[in-house]
């Protein structure tokens, strides 16, 4: 049923009704943008496995720019750039690509990637997966490949009725995303009736675009004598739109392009409806509208049944080169394997958040605001220290990129760590009353400003902080979801690091309320909030997932020392650093009465600093000046040097994979001496 109608009356007696929404969905836009960005970064030729999206016009245009579409990753030259299509691929395909050293760029739609994650989760739970969809569709082939030994494809209701499972089977179902709720309703109903204990992810796995386009075409079909659906014959959602229009009582035809429009179809037709599949570019629709206008259909009406605001960001690693040296600076030492694993971890986060934003925007755009805040924080970048140390622990322990369960687990763990850190940052910004983060307004400050600007009811501060608190809680929840597959020692490490981070935060709050220069307690907080949380536990988690419990003590000694050095550098940057370089205001800890390790050391060393700290109301400028005059800066620099030496010594003689002792040496140098 239409929720809005936008009439564009022109001359002529025949009517053309345009369905909205129509055409490109967020997943298709993202996939095409990925290929176009990859062309700018890597140049031609580059290879795409299968059609990037199911549309001949899009494929032909990209071929003209040097893209080569292949049926299998085995056709791609070793070491070349290979893009996976929006429909997703199986772990076998990923393994083949890794063995050929392909530079993989994953354009899988985030909604499809979410279904893959759920398939892996059901497989870990030892459930038989009933996969609802078309067996010959590329999306189903990829999802099936996640657990082929325990997956059964169910194509229709009759197959669901005839399905036999051994007694006691624990079952779950997932659906092809490009099928609408209407398409799957009967099949799912039969499965639930026959297997009452069956688990399922719910309707949020249905592609919002498929559902919206089918609803829109159904809405115009009852008013049209003929419905034209622009798109390619190999596009599942486009073909289904034709069927939906026919079922609603209209004659309907699939139209690959304006060249296929037969004027004979229009004989005796006064009203034509036009829509397009999710992979059809709008230019094809515009050409059809222009042609219909010459045939007398100049009275154009747009019928709107939904507004789509979903945006899926391209994966990390496809940022276009900055001009004029913008963004130059020291980066965390890395290698190709580390960058690939971290990139895939960030992509997993982006896929999850994109799917969740789409899910909750469908309820109400405001429902997604906290999740959008998380996504913006992740997209802003940062050092990605925790996921980097996690995958480094895995690789240093001999873990391989071989498409194994261990590789998948370390990607999930690295993604969980980055989301856990996002949760901490979102809450830290509120606790610290921080106005900016990474050079942009903090989430709570941004929404407080919106509230004030709109003149809404209530207090802007409480509104902004409410969104920030909820965003932090959601980020923690999503981190827990991604870490749910961890078992044994790995799960113990995950639980410990989360608890230590929160306990350290509580003591941080306590020392801000009662600012006494206790260096031992301040050091313990630094170890918990940075040493263990940032370096030791992520390294230990990666090693554990590689099956190397023997490295735990080595990584503890290295990580705790490196982490204290990292925290001391953070304290120095806060007190004396450049806000342009750090992305946050200088002197924030002092202004918020935080008794960090640097200030505790200065107060213990210098009577003037201790006197200023003892005052109930801190004079921030005087305190900063006194800290500088105390000589604590040089003393802390020397202590950082000692901590770096301790971390390096911990690695001597450790049974690490080739080159990893040297790489971890460079990593401790980075965290200890960054932006110095």
Beta strands, then each sheet from edge to edge (+ up, - down):
strand 1: 4-8
strand 2: 15-20
strand 3: 46-49
strand 4: 67-70
strand 5: 81-84
strand 6: 103-106
strand 7: 128-132
strand 8: 151-154
strand 9: 171-175
strand 10: 199-200
strand 11: 226-230
strand 12: 251-255
strand 13: 271-276
strand 14: 299-304
strand 15: 436-437
strand 16: 440-441
sheet 1: 1+ 14- 2- 13- 11- 12-
sheet 2: 4+ 3+ 5+ 6+
sheet 3: 8+ 7+ 9+ 10+
sheet 4: 15+ 16-
end
